[in-house]
Amino acid sequence: MKLAYEEALELLLNKIKKIEDTETVSILEAGGKVLAQDVTAPFDQPPFPRSPLDGYALRSADIKEADKEHPVRLKVIAEEMAGYQVDARVEPGTAIRIMTGAPIPPGADCVVLQEDTDYGEEEVEIYKALSAGQNICEQGEDFKKDTVLLRTGDILTPACIGVIASIGQSFVKVLRRPRVVILSTGDELLKPGEALRPGAIYDSNLPLMQMNLLKWGAEIMYAGNSGDDPENAAALIREYAKKSDLIVTTGGVSVGKKDIMHDVYEILGAERIFWRVSIKPGMPTLAGIYEDTPVVSLSGNPFGVVVTAELFVKPAISRLAGDKRMELTWCDAIMENEFNKITKARRFVRARYDNGKAAVTDGLSKNGTLSTVCHSNCLIDIPAGNGPLKPGDAVKVLMM
């Protein structure tokens, strides 16, 4: 019996447990990972009042009448660079030349932009009045000591890494990435670079899956190609199950003589979660559990792998990693061109989405055709029993 897609996905996800293992890594290796421990500020940021610009630190009371026609002249008593603090105090009638990021010296309550001066070195003419506090970044303006800056479960974006670096922290505790094993099946498959023999084809599914898994934040292990030998495939799954969080296989899931995965599950004594889903492509998708490790077995058709990887593998990784970025994104769209096939079973069609419109990709849309996916960024989700699609029809699309 074929299951509805949502039912099959729920059965799979209910068997998957979020990874709780943590690791401490350099912040330079933590990008995109899931934070496993709150990050709290150990001090105010900035830790002192500082200048946000190049100019002169002075007293606002000294320049309250300053303008272009009536400049105020002050004595420059020192120069202060970022990273240093001069041993000087701004007294009435004086100023300190200051650079961006330098601490505000004692006695000063504002900073005048150097473009509003004559750039004087021993004396400076000020052409603009300021009020107290102008052009000063106050201590703790960004955040105060003991503020929780990032929380457990946050995704470490480049900005988050910058925040962690700003408090002097060079390592951070994160959840371990999902470890995913890829296993190809099929005697006909060759690695790219090998000499093409009659009757053989190159394995495009492996690099396709590798790139998807890298994009989805997984660590990849390649178990190899088992050929059409179920004992060999079972041995490889048995070997990798204990050191992986998910096993993905391609090929061998239908009902032909070379569809070995049913025998593999039986040899392993694996629990079958489901087989056959009411979608096209990807109807013969098979899923199970072996020694607590989920196994998702996809068809060998390249476009079938594209679709079922999005529909099943990506959500599985999202559940493992606790990473909501991997959750499926659906959008409403209006058809720009036609798709003239009648859809008996729910069908996913390669397309290009742009500004609320979806266009079926030019060229063949058969399950074994991969080249026409190159210019696609979504899948049109066509319900079972739907007639041909026409320009202007409303559709739902799954973004890839």
Buried (B, 14 or more C-beta within 10 A) or exposed (E): EBBEBEEBBEEBBEBBEBBEEBBEBEBEEBEBBBBBEEBBBEBBBBEEBBBBBBBBBBBBEBBEEBEEEEBBBBEBBBBBEEEEEBEBEBEEEBBBBBBBBBBBBBBBBBBBBBEBBEEBEEEBBBBBBBEEEBBBBEBBBBBEEEEEBBEBEBBBEEEBBEBBEBBEEEEBBBBBBBBBBBBBBBEBBBEEEEEEEEEBBBBBBBEBBBEBBEEBBBEBBBBBBBBBBBEBBBBBBBEBBEEBBBBBBBBBBBEEEBBBBBBBBEBBEBBEBBBBBBBBBBBBBBBBBBEEBBBBBBBBBBBBBBBBBBBBBBBBBBBBBBBEEBEEEEEEBEBBBBBEBEBEBBBBBBBBBEEEBBBBBEEEBEBEBBEBBEEBBBBBBBEEEBEEBEEEBEBBBBEB
